C-alpha cells in the first residue's frame, strides 16, 4: 500500500445534481449510495476524480468530494485480514465507513463466515504482516 494514499468522502445526493457524476456512472452510484463510505482516490483528472471502493469505481466531480489524507494507522484496506487487539480472532475487512463526529474511519469485519455488527476503530485492529 502506498504511503501517498488519499481517501475521499462523496457528498453526492440526487438533489445535488446529476452533473456531479459521470453520466455512465450515474445509475451505478445511485444503487451504491455513497454517503459515509470511505473511498480510495484512484486517479485525478481535469473533469472527474476516479474514486473506488473494492471493485466499484466512480467518476465524480471534485465539488462532490472531501479529500482525506489518512493517518498511517488507518490504512487498512477492504479484503485485508486483520487481528482484533485483545481478542483471539481475526477477520476480513468488509466495510470502511466514516464516523463524522470522531472524524476517523470505522471498520466492519467478517469473522467465521459472518459479518460482525460491531464497528471497530483503527486502534482496535492490527494489520497482519506476511511472513
Protein Blocks (a to p, Z undefined) as FASTA:
>chain_A
ZZkbccddddbdfknopklpcfklmmmmmmnopghpacddfbdcfkbccddehjbccddd
fklpccddddfklmccehiacddehiacddddfbdcddfklopadddddeehiacfbdcd
fklpccdddZZ
